[in-house]
Amino acid sequence: MRAIFLQQQAAAIRLASLVAALVLAGCGATISERPCPRVSEFSPALQRQAAEEIARLPSGSALEQILNVTAADRAFNRAVCKR
């Protein structure tokens, strides 16, 4: 009976070690080692037009939420990629 318990315990430890190795494998690259995404630049005129159109959106609209997240992503990318 004790032998079966020890075998199960050893198998559980091996499984836990494998899971930990797989999870930690994704942590190998730091943010600075990843390629920086392209950040598009827009003319001031197009930016003004977009701002006017965004101002007319209903508050809390899906498009407004998506644009807010996109703006945060752009700011993060600029900070990480030093652009």
PDB file of N, CA, C and O in Angstrom:
ATOM      1  N   MET A   1       0.810  -1.174   0.000  1.00  0.00           N
ATOM      2  CA  MET A   1       0.000   0.000   0.000  1.00  0.00           C
ATOM      3  C   MET A   1       0.869   1.260   0.000  1.00  0.00           C
ATOM      4  O   MET A   1       0.608   2.214  -0.733  1.00  0.00           O
ATOM      5  N   ARG A   2       1.914   1.239   0.844  1.00  0.00           N
ATOM      6  CA  ARG A   2       2.810   2.395   0.926  1.00  0.00           C
ATOM      7  C   ARG A   2       3.542   2.595  -0.394  1.00  0.00           C
ATOM      8  O   ARG A   2       3.790   3.736  -0.785  1.00  0.00           O
ATOM      9  N   ALA A   3       3.889   1.538  -1.079  1.00  0.00           N
ATOM     10  CA  ALA A   3       4.591   1.641  -2.361  1.00  0.00           C
ATOM     11  C   ALA A   3       3.715   2.349  -3.398  1.00  0.00           C
ATOM     12  O   ALA A   3       4.211   3.172  -4.168  1.00  0.00           O
ATOM     13  N   ILE A   4       2.448   2.042  -3.420  1.00  0.00           N
ATOM     14  CA  ILE A   4       1.525   2.691  -4.363  1.00  0.00           C
ATOM     15  C   ILE A   4       1.434   4.177  -4.044  1.00  0.00           C
ATOM     16  O   ILE A   4       1.456   5.012  -4.948  1.00  0.00           O
ATOM     17  N   PHE A   5       1.333   4.506  -2.764  1.00  0.00           N
ATOM     18  CA  PHE A   5       1.264   5.909  -2.355  1.00  0.00           C
ATOM     19  C   PHE A   5       2.517   6.655  -2.806  1.00  0.00           C
ATOM     20  O   PHE A   5       2.420   7.760  -3.339  1.00  0.00           O
ATOM     21  N   LEU A   6       3.694   6.061  -2.597  1.00  0.00           N
ATOM     22  CA  LEU A   6       4.945   6.704  -2.992  1.00  0.00           C
ATOM     23  C   LEU A   6       5.035   6.882  -4.501  1.00  0.00           C
ATOM     24  O   LEU A   6       5.543   7.899  -4.973  1.00  0.00           O
ATOM     25  N   GLN A   7       4.550   5.907  -5.263  1.00  0.00           N
ATOM     26  CA  GLN A   7       4.544   6.024  -6.718  1.00  0.00           C
ATOM     27  C   GLN A   7       3.628   7.164  -7.161  1.00  0.00           C
ATOM     28  O   GLN A   7       3.984   7.939  -8.049  1.00  0.00           O
ATOM     29  N   GLN A   8       2.450   7.267  -6.545  1.00  0.00           N
ATOM     30  CA  GLN A   8       1.514   8.334  -6.881  1.00  0.00           C
ATOM     31  C   GLN A   8       2.090   9.693  -6.505  1.00  0.00           C
ATOM     32  O   GLN A   8       1.934  10.664  -7.245  1.00  0.00           O
ATOM     33  N   GLN A   9       2.753   9.761  -5.361  1.00  0.00           N
ATOM     34  CA  GLN A   9       3.356  11.016  -4.934  1.00  0.00           C
ATOM     35  C   GLN A   9       4.470  11.429  -5.896  1.00  0.00           C
ATOM     36  O   GLN A   9       4.572  12.604  -6.249  1.00  0.00           O
ATOM     37  N   ALA A  10       5.293  10.492  -6.317  1.00  0.00           N
ATOM     38  CA  ALA A  10       6.373  10.788  -7.261  1.00  0.00           C
ATOM     39  C   ALA A  10       5.797  11.249  -8.601  1.00  0.00           C
ATOM     40  O   ALA A  10       6.321  12.177  -9.217  1.00  0.00           O
ATOM     41  N   ALA A  11       4.725  10.604  -9.050  1.00  0.00           N
ATOM     42  CA  ALA A  11       4.082  11.002 -10.308  1.00  0.00           C
ATOM     43  C   ALA A  11       3.509  12.410 -10.194  1.00  0.00           C
ATOM     44  O   ALA A  11       3.604  13.197 -11.136  1.00  0.00           O
ATOM     45  N   ALA A  12       2.913  12.732  -9.044  1.00  0.00           N
ATOM     46  CA  ALA A  12       2.355  14.063  -8.837  1.00  0.00           C
ATOM     47  C   ALA A  12       3.455  15.124  -8.852  1.00  0.00           C
ATOM     48  O   ALA A  12       3.264  16.212  -9.396  1.00  0.00           O
ATOM     49  N   ILE A  13       4.592  14.811  -8.261  1.00  0.00           N
ATOM     50  CA  ILE A  13       5.718  15.748  -8.243  1.00  0.00           C
ATOM     51  C   ILE A  13       6.258  15.961  -9.660  1.00  0.00           C
ATOM     52  O   ILE A  13       6.565  17.089 -10.045  1.00  0.00           O
ATOM     53  N   ARG A  14       6.374  14.882 -10.433  1.00  0.00           N
ATOM     54  CA  ARG A  14       6.839  15.018 -11.817  1.00  0.00           C
ATOM     55  C   ARG A  14       5.870  15.856 -12.635  1.00  0.00           C
ATOM     56  O   ARG A  14       6.288  16.698 -13.430  1.00  0.00           O
ATOM     57  N   LEU A  15       4.576  15.628 -12.440  1.00  0.00           N
ATOM     58  CA  LEU A  15       3.562  16.392 -13.163  1.00  0.00           C
ATOM     59  C   LEU A  15       3.623  17.868 -12.784  1.00  0.00           C
ATOM     60  O   LEU A  15       3.552  18.736 -13.654  1.00  0.00           O
ATOM     61  N   ALA A  16       3.755  18.154 -11.496  1.00  0.00           N
ATOM     62  CA  ALA A  16       3.852  19.544 -11.042  1.00  0.00           C
ATOM     63  C   ALA A  16       5.100  20.212 -11.610  1.00  0.00           C
ATOM     64  O   ALA A  16       5.062  21.383 -11.987  1.00  0.00           O
ATOM     65  N   SER A  17       6.198  19.477 -11.671  1.00  0.00           N
ATOM     66  CA  SER A  17       7.436  20.024 -12.233  1.00  0.00           C
ATOM     67  C   SER A  17       7.270  20.328 -13.713  1.00  0.00           C
ATOM     68  O   SER A  17       7.746  21.355 -14.195  1.00  0.00           O
ATOM     69  N   LEU A  18       6.597  19.442 -14.434  1.00  0.00           N
ATOM     70  CA  LEU A  18       6.365  19.652 -15.858  1.00  0.00           C
ATOM     71  C   LEU A  18       5.482  20.874 -16.089  1.00  0.00           C
ATOM     72  O   LEU A  18       5.765  21.696 -16.960  1.00  0.00           O
ATOM     73  N   VAL A  19       4.421  20.987 -15.313  1.00  0.00           N
ATOM     74  CA  VAL A  19       3.521  22.145 -15.443  1.00  0.00           C
ATOM     75  C   VAL A  19       4.284  23.436 -15.154  1.00  0.00           C
ATOM     76  O   VAL A  19       4.137  24.412 -15.889  1.00  0.00           O
ATOM     77  N   ALA A  20       5.089  23.457 -14.105  1.00  0.00           N
ATOM     78  CA  ALA A  20       5.866  24.651 -13.762  1.00  0.00           C
ATOM     79  C   ALA A  20       6.834  25.010 -14.883  1.00  0.00           C
ATOM     80  O   ALA A  20       6.989  26.184 -15.219  1.00  0.00           O
ATOM     81  N   ALA A  21       7.483  24.010 -15.460  1.00  0.00           N
ATOM     82  CA  ALA A  21       8.417  24.265 -16.563  1.00  0.00           C
ATOM     83  C   ALA A  21       7.694  24.850 -17.766  1.00  0.00           C
ATOM     84  O   ALA A  21       8.199  25.774 -18.404  1.00  0.00           O
ATOM     85  N   LEU A  22       6.531  24.328 -18.078  1.00  0.00           N
ATOM     86  CA  LEU A  22       5.772  24.842 -19.219  1.00  0.00           C
ATOM     87  C   LEU A  22       5.294  26.270 -18.985  1.00  0.00           C
ATOM     88  O   LEU A  22       5.344  27.103 -19.890  1.00  0.00           O
ATOM     89  N   VAL A  23       4.840  26.546 -17.787  1.00  0.00           N
ATOM     90  CA  VAL A  23       4.365  27.895 -17.470  1.00  0.00           C
ATOM     91  C   VAL A  23       5.516  28.889 -17.519  1.00  0.00           C
ATOM     92  O   VAL A  23       5.371  29.978 -18.074  1.00  0.00           O
ATOM     93  N   LEU A  24       6.650  28.528 -16.946  1.00  0.00           N
ATOM     94  CA  LEU A  24       7.782  29.444 -16.897  1.00  0.00           C
ATOM     95  C   LEU A  24       8.483  29.598 -18.239  1.00  0.00           C
ATOM     96  O   LEU A  24       9.217  30.567 -18.438  1.00  0.00           O
ATOM     97  N   ALA A  25       8.278  28.681 -19.149  1.00  0.00           N
ATOM     98  CA  ALA A  25       8.922  28.778 -20.463  1.00  0.00           C
ATOM     99  C   ALA A  25       8.473  30.018 -21.201  1.00  0.00           C
ATOM    100  O   ALA A  25       9.238  30.577 -21.986  1.00  0.00           O
ATOM    101  N   GLY A  26       7.248  30.464 -20.968  1.00  0.00           N
ATOM    102  CA  GLY A  26       6.744  31.666 -21.623  1.00  0.00           C
ATOM    103  C   GLY A  26       7.315  32.942 -21.045  1.00  0.00           C
ATOM    104  O   GLY A  26       7.092  34.018 -21.602  1.00  0.00           O
ATOM    105  N   CYS A  27       8.040  32.858 -19.955  1.00  0.00           N
ATOM    106  CA  CYS A  27       8.581  34.048 -19.299  1.00  0.00           C
ATOM    107  C   CYS A  27      10.029  34.306 -19.690  1.00  0.00           C
ATOM    108  O   CYS A  27      10.683  35.155 -19.083  1.00  0.00           O
ATOM    109  N   GLY A  28      10.532  33.614 -20.659  1.00  0.00           N
ATOM    110  CA  GLY A  28      11.942  33.729 -21.004  1.00  0.00           C
ATOM    111  C   GLY A  28      12.343  35.059 -21.597  1.00  0.00           C
ATOM    112  O   GLY A  28      13.430  35.553 -21.297  1.00  0.00           O
ATOM    113  N   ALA A  29      11.513  35.655 -22.423  1.00  0.00           N
ATOM    114  CA  ALA A  29      11.871  36.902 -23.083  1.00  0.00           C
ATOM    115  C   ALA A  29      11.336  38.078 -22.278  1.00  0.00           C
ATOM    116  O   ALA A  29      10.188  38.080 -21.832  1.00  0.00           O
ATOM    117  N   THR A  30      12.190  39.071 -22.104  1.00  0.00           N
ATOM    118  CA  THR A  30      11.708  40.281 -21.446  1.00  0.00           C
ATOM    119  C   THR A  30      11.014  41.142 -22.479  1.00  0.00           C
ATOM    120  O   THR A  30      11.121  40.894 -23.680  1.00  0.00           O
ATOM    121  N   ILE A  31      10.304  42.150 -22.015  1.00  0.00           N
ATOM    122  CA  ILE A  31       9.569  43.015 -22.940  1.00  0.00           C
ATOM    123  C   ILE A  31      10.516  43.659 -23.937  1.00  0.00           C
ATOM    124  O   ILE A  31      10.186  43.775 -25.117  1.00  0.00           O
ATOM    125  N   SER A  32      11.689  44.080 -23.480  1.00  0.00           N
ATOM    126  CA  SER A  32      12.610  44.783 -24.369  1.00  0.00           C
ATOM    127  C   SER A  32      13.189  43.874 -25.450  1.00  0.00           C
ATOM    128  O   SER A  32      13.693  44.370 -26.457  1.00  0.00           O
ATOM    129  N   GLU A  33      13.128  42.554 -25.265  1.00  0.00           N
ATOM    130  CA  GLU A  33      13.659  41.633 -26.262  1.00  0.00           C
ATOM    131  C   GLU A  33      12.641  41.321 -27.358  1.00  0.00           C
ATOM    132  O   GLU A  33      12.990  40.750 -28.391  1.00  0.00           O
ATOM    133  N   ARG A  34      11.401  41.690 -27.132  1.00  0.00           N
ATOM    134  CA  ARG A  34      10.372  41.410 -28.129  1.00  0.00           C
ATOM    135  C   ARG A  34      10.400  42.482 -29.198  1.00  0.00           C
ATOM    136  O   ARG A  34      10.732  43.633 -28.912  1.00  0.00           O
ATOM    137  N   PRO A  35      10.056  42.122 -30.428  1.00  0.00           N
ATOM    138  CA  PRO A  35      10.043  43.145 -31.478  1.00  0.00           C
ATOM    139  C   PRO A  35       8.957  44.182 -31.197  1.00  0.00           C
ATOM    140  O   PRO A  35       7.861  43.853 -30.743  1.00  0.00           O
ATOM    141  N   CYS A  36       9.285  45.423 -31.475  1.00  0.00           N
ATOM    142  CA  CYS A  36       8.316  46.500 -31.249  1.00  0.00           C
ATOM    143  C   CYS A  36       7.315  46.550 -32.401  1.00  0.00           C
ATOM    144  O   CYS A  36       7.700  46.457 -33.567  1.00  0.00           O
ATOM    145  N   PRO A  37       6.033  46.699 -32.073  1.00  0.00           N
ATOM    146  CA  PRO A  37       5.032  46.799 -33.133  1.00  0.00           C
ATOM    147  C   PRO A  37       5.130  48.148 -33.840  1.00  0.00           C
ATOM    148  O   PRO A  37       5.644  49.123 -33.292  1.00  0.00           O
ATOM    149  N   ARG A  38       4.640  48.175 -35.031  1.00  0.00           N
ATOM    150  CA  ARG A  38       4.629  49.400 -35.824  1.00  0.00           C
ATOM    151  C   ARG A  38       3.596  50.341 -35.219  1.00  0.00           C
ATOM    152  O   ARG A  38       2.499  49.915 -34.859  1.00  0.00           O
ATOM    153  N   VAL A  39       3.944  51.616 -35.107  1.00  0.00           N
ATOM    154  CA  VAL A  39       3.013  52.640 -34.641  1.00  0.00           C
ATOM    155  C   VAL A  39       2.826  53.612 -35.791  1.00  0.00           C
ATOM    156  O   VAL A  39       3.764  54.300 -36.193  1.00  0.00           O
ATOM    157  N   SER A  40       1.619  53.666 -36.315  1.00  0.00           N
ATOM    158  CA  SER A  40       1.329  54.543 -37.447  1.00  0.00           C
ATOM    159  C   SER A  40       1.214  55.987 -36.988  1.00  0.00           C
ATOM    160  O   SER A  40       0.710  56.263 -35.900  1.00  0.00           O
ATOM    161  N   GLU A  41       1.679  56.895 -37.814  1.00  0.00           N
ATOM    162  CA  GLU A  41       1.552  58.329 -37.555  1.00  0.00           C
ATOM    163  C   GLU A  41       0.458  58.876 -38.474  1.00  0.00           C
ATOM    164  O   GLU A  41       0.307  58.433 -39.612  1.00  0.00           O
ATOM    165  N   PHE A  42      -0.295  59.842 -37.961  1.00  0.00           N
ATOM    166  CA  PHE A  42      -1.373  60.442 -38.738  1.00  0.00           C
ATOM    167  C   PHE A  42      -1.166  61.946 -38.782  1.00  0.00           C
ATOM    168  O   PHE A  42      -0.649  62.540 -37.836  1.00  0.00           O
ATOM    169  N   SER A  43      -1.574  62.557 -39.886  1.00  0.00           N
ATOM    170  CA  SER A  43      -1.401  63.996 -40.058  1.00  0.00           C
ATOM    171  C   SER A  43      -2.245  64.746 -39.026  1.00  0.00           C
ATOM    172  O   SER A  43      -3.249  64.220 -38.545  1.00  0.00           O
ATOM    173  N   PRO A  44      -1.839  65.975 -38.684  1.00  0.00           N
ATOM    174  CA  PRO A  44      -2.633  66.762 -37.733  1.00  0.00           C
ATOM    175  C   PRO A  44      -4.075  66.975 -38.215  1.00  0.00           C
ATOM    176  O   PRO A  44      -5.004  66.972 -37.407  1.00  0.00           O
ATOM    177  N   ALA A  45      -4.260  67.156 -39.501  1.00  0.00           N
ATOM    178  CA  ALA A  45      -5.612  67.361 -40.027  1.00  0.00           C
ATOM    179  C   ALA A  45      -6.476  66.122 -39.802  1.00  0.00           C
ATOM    180  O   ALA A  45      -7.632  66.239 -39.395  1.00  0.00           O
ATOM    181  N   LEU A  46      -5.931  64.951 -40.062  1.00  0.00           N
ATOM    182  CA  LEU A  46      -6.684  63.713 -39.858  1.00  0.00           C
ATOM    183  C   LEU A  46      -6.954  63.493 -38.369  1.00  0.00           C
ATOM    184  O   LEU A  46      -8.027  63.020 -37.995  1.00  0.00           O
ATOM    185  N   GLN A  47      -5.986  63.833 -37.523  1.00  0.00           N
ATOM    186  CA  GLN A  47      -6.185  63.700 -36.085  1.00  0.00           C
ATOM    187  C   GLN A  47      -7.308  64.631 -35.596  1.00  0.00           C
ATOM    188  O   GLN A  47      -8.117  64.233 -34.758  1.00  0.00           O
ATOM    189  N   ARG A  48      -7.360  65.863 -36.113  1.00  0.00           N
ATOM    190  CA  ARG A  48      -8.433  66.792 -35.736  1.00  0.00           C
ATOM    191  C   ARG A  48      -9.786  66.252 -36.170  1.00  0.00           C
ATOM    192  O   ARG A  48     -10.751  66.286 -35.406  1.00  0.00           O
ATOM    193  N   GLN A  49      -9.855  65.750 -37.405  1.00  0.00           N
ATOM    194  CA  GLN A  49     -11.113  65.195 -37.912  1.00  0.00           C
ATOM    195  C   GLN A  49     -11.557  64.013 -37.050  1.00  0.00           C
ATOM    196  O   GLN A  49     -12.731  63.902 -36.696  1.00  0.00           O
ATOM    197  N   ALA A  50     -10.620  63.139 -36.720  1.00  0.00           N
ATOM    198  CA  ALA A  50     -10.955  61.981 -35.875  1.00  0.00           C
ATOM    199  C   ALA A  50     -11.441  62.434 -34.506  1.00  0.00           C
ATOM    200  O   ALA A  50     -12.402  61.877 -33.976  1.00  0.00           O
ATOM    201  N   ALA A  51     -10.789  63.438 -33.928  1.00  0.00           N
ATOM    202  CA  ALA A  51     -11.197  63.938 -32.610  1.00  0.00           C
ATOM    203  C   ALA A  51     -12.617  64.492 -32.662  1.00  0.00           C
ATOM    204  O   ALA A  51     -13.404  64.283 -31.739  1.00  0.00           O
ATOM    205  N   GLU A  52     -12.942  65.198 -33.739  1.00  0.00           N
ATOM    206  CA  GLU A  52     -14.296  65.743 -33.891  1.00  0.00           C
ATOM    207  C   GLU A  52     -15.326  64.620 -34.010  1.00  0.00           C
ATOM    208  O   GLU A  52     -16.402  64.693 -33.417  1.00  0.00           O
ATOM    209  N   GLU A  53     -14.995  63.597 -34.768  1.00  0.00           N
ATOM    210  CA  GLU A  53     -15.915  62.476 -34.945  1.00  0.00           C
ATOM    211  C   GLU A  53     -16.080  61.688 -33.643  1.00  0.00           C
ATOM    212  O   GLU A  53     -17.182  61.251 -33.312  1.00  0.00           O
ATOM    213  N   ILE A  54     -14.988  61.510 -32.913  1.00  0.00           N
ATOM    214  CA  ILE A  54     -15.045  60.784 -31.635  1.00  0.00           C
ATOM    215  C   ILE A  54     -15.896  61.561 -30.631  1.00  0.00           C
ATOM    216  O   ILE A  54     -16.641  60.970 -29.849  1.00  0.00           O
ATOM    217  N   ALA A  55     -15.780  62.892 -30.659  1.00  0.00           N
ATOM    218  CA  ALA A  55     -16.555  63.719 -29.725  1.00  0.00           C
ATOM    219  C   ALA A  55     -18.061  63.554 -29.937  1.00  0.00           C
ATOM    220  O   ALA A  55     -18.846  63.753 -29.009  1.00  0.00           O
ATOM    221  N   ARG A  56     -18.458  63.194 -31.146  1.00  0.00           N
ATOM    222  CA  ARG A  56     -19.885  63.013 -31.443  1.00  0.00           C
ATOM    223  C   ARG A  56     -20.395  61.614 -31.088  1.00  0.00           C
ATOM    224  O   ARG A  56     -21.599  61.366 -31.163  1.00  0.00           O
ATOM    225  N   LEU A  57     -19.522  60.716 -30.710  1.00  0.00           N
ATOM    226  CA  LEU A  57     -19.954  59.367 -30.339  1.00  0.00           C
ATOM    227  C   LEU A  57     -20.731  59.401 -29.024  1.00  0.00           C
ATOM    228  O   LEU A  57     -20.466  60.233 -28.157  1.00  0.00           O
ATOM    229  N   PRO A  58     -21.683  58.496 -28.889  1.00  0.00           N
ATOM    230  CA  PRO A  58     -22.358  58.410 -27.585  1.00  0.00           C
ATOM    231  C   PRO A  58     -21.353  57.992 -26.509  1.00  0.00           C
ATOM    232  O   PRO A  58     -20.482  57.155 -26.744  1.00  0.00           O
ATOM    233  N   SER A  59     -21.492  58.590 -25.332  1.00  0.00           N
ATOM    234  CA  SER A  59     -20.589  58.263 -24.233  1.00  0.00           C
ATOM    235  C   SER A  59     -20.677  56.778 -23.898  1.00  0.00           C
ATOM    236  O   SER A  59     -21.765  56.222 -23.749  1.00  0.00           O
ATOM    237  N   GLY A  60     -19.506  56.146 -23.782  1.00  0.00           N
ATOM    238  CA  GLY A  60     -19.469  54.721 -23.442  1.00  0.00           C
ATOM    239  C   GLY A  60     -19.718  53.798 -24.622  1.00  0.00           C
ATOM    240  O   GLY A  60     -19.908  52.597 -24.434  1.00  0.00           O
ATOM    241  N   SER A  61     -19.721  54.339 -25.842  1.00  0.00           N
ATOM    242  CA  SER A  61     -19.958  53.477 -27.012  1.00  0.00           C
ATOM    243  C   SER A  61     -18.825  52.466 -27.169  1.00  0.00           C
ATOM    244  O   SER A  61     -17.722  52.666 -26.660  1.00  0.00           O
ATOM    245  N   ALA A  62     -19.110  51.403 -27.864  1.00  0.00           N
ATOM    246  CA  ALA A  62     -18.101  50.357 -28.080  1.00  0.00           C
ATOM    247  C   ALA A  62     -16.890  50.930 -28.807  1.00  0.00           C
ATOM    248  O   ALA A  62     -15.750  50.609 -28.472  1.00  0.00           O
ATOM    249  N   LEU A  63     -17.136  51.767 -29.793  1.00  0.00           N
ATOM    250  CA  LEU A  63     -16.028  52.347 -30.560  1.00  0.00           C
ATOM    251  C   LEU A  63     -15.152  53.219 -29.660  1.00  0.00           C
ATOM    252  O   LEU A  63     -13.927  53.187 -29.771  1.00  0.00           O
ATOM    253  N   GLU A  64     -15.769  53.991 -28.776  1.00  0.00           N
ATOM    254  CA  GLU A  64     -15.003  54.816 -27.843  1.00  0.00           C
ATOM    255  C   GLU A  64     -14.136  53.942 -26.936  1.00  0.00           C
ATOM    256  O   GLU A  64     -12.978  54.272 -26.681  1.00  0.00           O
ATOM    257  N   GLN A  65     -14.683  52.848 -26.457  1.00  0.00           N
ATOM    258  CA  GLN A  65     -13.930  51.949 -25.576  1.00  0.00           C
ATOM    259  C   GLN A  65     -12.743  51.333 -26.318  1.00  0.00           C
ATOM    260  O   GLN A  65     -11.643  51.244 -25.773  1.00  0.00           O
ATOM    261  N   ILE A  66     -12.969  50.916 -27.548  1.00  0.00           N
ATOM    262  CA  ILE A  66     -11.886  50.320 -28.348  1.00  0.00           C
ATOM    263  C   ILE A  66     -10.789  51.345 -28.597  1.00  0.00           C
ATOM    264  O   ILE A  66      -9.605  51.027 -28.495  1.00  0.00           O
ATOM    265  N   LEU A  67     -11.179  52.569 -28.923  1.00  0.00           N
ATOM    266  CA  LEU A  67     -10.191  53.610 -29.177  1.00  0.00           C
ATOM    267  C   LEU A  67      -9.387  53.949 -27.917  1.00  0.00           C
ATOM    268  O   LEU A  67      -8.188  54.215 -28.001  1.00  0.00           O
ATOM    269  N   ASN A  68     -10.036  53.940 -26.761  1.00  0.00           N
ATOM    270  CA  ASN A  68      -9.318  54.195 -25.507  1.00  0.00           C
ATOM    271  C   ASN A  68      -8.278  53.115 -25.236  1.00  0.00           C
ATOM    272  O   ASN A  68      -7.161  53.420 -24.820  1.00  0.00           O
ATOM    273  N   VAL A  69      -8.636  51.864 -25.467  1.00  0.00           N
ATOM    274  CA  VAL A  69      -7.687  50.768 -25.269  1.00  0.00           C
ATOM    275  C   VAL A  69      -6.539  50.869 -26.269  1.00  0.00           C
ATOM    276  O   VAL A  69      -5.381  50.645 -25.918  1.00  0.00           O
ATOM    277  N   THR A  70      -6.862  51.206 -27.510  1.00  0.00           N
ATOM    278  CA  THR A  70      -5.835  51.358 -28.543  1.00  0.00           C
ATOM    279  C   THR A  70      -4.869  52.478 -28.171  1.00  0.00           C
ATOM    280  O   THR A  70      -3.660  52.343 -28.360  1.00  0.00           O
ATOM    281  N   ALA A  71      -5.394  53.578 -27.644  1.00  0.00           N
ATOM    282  CA  ALA A  71      -4.531  54.695 -27.226  1.00  0.00           C
ATOM    283  C   ALA A  71      -3.597  54.252 -26.100  1.00  0.00           C
ATOM    284  O   ALA A  71      -2.417  54.604 -26.098  1.00  0.00           O
ATOM    285  N   ALA A  72      -4.112  53.493 -25.157  1.00  0.00           N
ATOM    286  CA  ALA A  72      -3.270  52.994 -24.067  1.00  0.00           C
ATOM    287  C   ALA A  72      -2.193  52.051 -24.603  1.00  0.00           C
ATOM    288  O   ALA A  72      -1.048  52.097 -24.153  1.00  0.00           O
ATOM    289  N   ASP A  73      -2.553  51.202 -25.555  1.00  0.00           N
ATOM    290  CA  ASP A  73      -1.576  50.289 -26.161  1.00  0.00           C
ATOM    291  C   ASP A  73      -0.479  51.064 -26.877  1.00  0.00           C
ATOM    292  O   ASP A  73       0.700  50.726 -26.769  1.00  0.00           O
ATOM    293  N   ARG A  74      -0.867  52.103 -27.606  1.00  0.00           N
ATOM    294  CA  ARG A  74       0.123  52.926 -28.324  1.00  0.00           C
ATOM    295  C   ARG A  74       1.080  53.591 -27.334  1.00  0.00           C
ATOM    296  O   ARG A  74       2.290  53.615 -27.559  1.00  0.00           O
ATOM    297  N   ALA A  75       0.541  54.128 -26.246  1.00  0.00           N
ATOM    298  CA  ALA A  75       1.384  54.772 -25.243  1.00  0.00           C
ATOM    299  C   ALA A  75       2.362  53.771 -24.623  1.00  0.00           C
ATOM    300  O   ALA A  75       3.535  54.082 -24.418  1.00  0.00           O
ATOM    301  N   PHE A  76       1.865  52.567 -24.328  1.00  0.00           N
ATOM    302  CA  PHE A  76       2.724  51.521 -23.778  1.00  0.00           C
ATOM    303  C   PHE A  76       3.833  51.169 -24.769  1.00  0.00           C
ATOM    304  O   PHE A  76       5.001  51.082 -24.392  1.00  0.00           O
ATOM    305  N   ASN A  77       3.468  50.967 -26.029  1.00  0.00           N
ATOM    306  CA  ASN A  77       4.461  50.603 -27.044  1.00  0.00           C
ATOM    307  C   ASN A  77       5.508  51.694 -27.208  1.00  0.00           C
ATOM    308  O   ASN A  77       6.696  51.404 -27.348  1.00  0.00           O
ATOM    309  N   ARG A  78       5.071  52.941 -27.190  1.00  0.00           N
ATOM    310  CA  ARG A  78       6.036  54.044 -27.312  1.00  0.00           C
ATOM    311  C   ARG A  78       6.997  54.041 -26.127  1.00  0.00           C
ATOM    312  O   ARG A  78       8.197  54.249 -26.304  1.00  0.00           O
ATOM    313  N   ALA A  79       6.483  53.809 -24.929  1.00  0.00           N
ATOM    314  CA  ALA A  79       7.344  53.824 -23.741  1.00  0.00           C
ATOM    315  C   ALA A  79       8.333  52.656 -23.773  1.00  0.00           C
ATOM    316  O   ALA A  79       9.512  52.833 -23.465  1.00  0.00           O
ATOM    317  N   VAL A  80       7.865  51.481 -24.140  1.00  0.00           N
ATOM    318  CA  VAL A  80       8.718  50.300 -24.157  1.00  0.00           C
ATOM    319  C   VAL A  80       9.741  50.380 -25.284  1.00  0.00           C
ATOM    320  O   VAL A  80      10.903  50.012 -25.111  1.00  0.00           O
ATOM    321  N   CYS A  81       9.296  50.863 -26.432  1.00  0.00           N
ATOM    322  CA  CYS A  81      10.174  50.899 -27.607  1.00  0.00           C
ATOM    323  C   CYS A  81      10.926  52.217 -27.740  1.00  0.00           C
ATOM    324  O   CYS A  81      11.683  52.413 -28.690  1.00  0.00           O
ATOM    325  N   LYS A  82      10.717  53.110 -26.793  1.00  0.00           N
ATOM    326  CA  LYS A  82      11.414  54.410 -26.776  1.00  0.00           C
ATOM    327  C   LYS A  82      11.198  55.201 -28.063  1.00  0.00           C
ATOM    328  O   LYS A  82      12.141  55.756 -28.627  1.00  0.00           O
ATOM    329  N   ARG A  83       9.943  55.246 -28.521  1.00  0.00           N
ATOM    330  CA  ARG A  83       9.623  56.007 -29.748  1.00  0.00           C
ATOM    331  C   ARG A  83       8.979  57.314 -29.387  1.00  0.00           C
ATOM    332  O   ARG A  83       8.635  58.098 -30.272  1.00  0.00           O
TER     333      ARG A  83
END
